[in-house]
Amino acid sequence: MSEQKPFTNTTQASGMDEEHIELTEQQWQQKLTPEQYHICRQKGTERAFSGEYYHNTASGTYFCTCCGERLFESATKYDSGSGWPSFFRPAARGVVKEYLDQSHAMVRTEITCARCDAHLGHVFPDGPAPTGLRYCVNSVSLQFVPGQSPELNS
Ligand SMILES: [Zn+2]
């Protein structure tokens, strides 16, 4: 969906700023493992029930594998039975972007990290209250850091 960009804009990831991060495909390949690169940058999907966070019920925060953005909190994680970590809401407004995905002969809504465009998974309208949404995310796209998950607030 996004056009191939010329390799002129190669802002280095400084880690802490909130700038949009753009690396070349080559830079991403150096930064990520082959599996991470395939899923996060080439929109791959890990096998159902294979991800390391599917059964993770610990308290903490899930960060973007590619850029470290805070994406999901354990307090919004639930067992959807789908085989992938599922959340009913992102950690904050605007950290996750949505795109229409018509690949594989399906109409789905792809979700990406708003900061670095990493592919995360898809969002489906069959989640639990209070949002009714299921953010279905590859474990590989996430880095879990144990700790206290912030209180839920609306
Ligand atoms: Zn990111």
Residues whose N, C-alpha, C, O or C-beta is under 5 A from the ligand:
A	BS01	ZN	C64 C66 C67 G68 E69 C113 R115 C116 A118
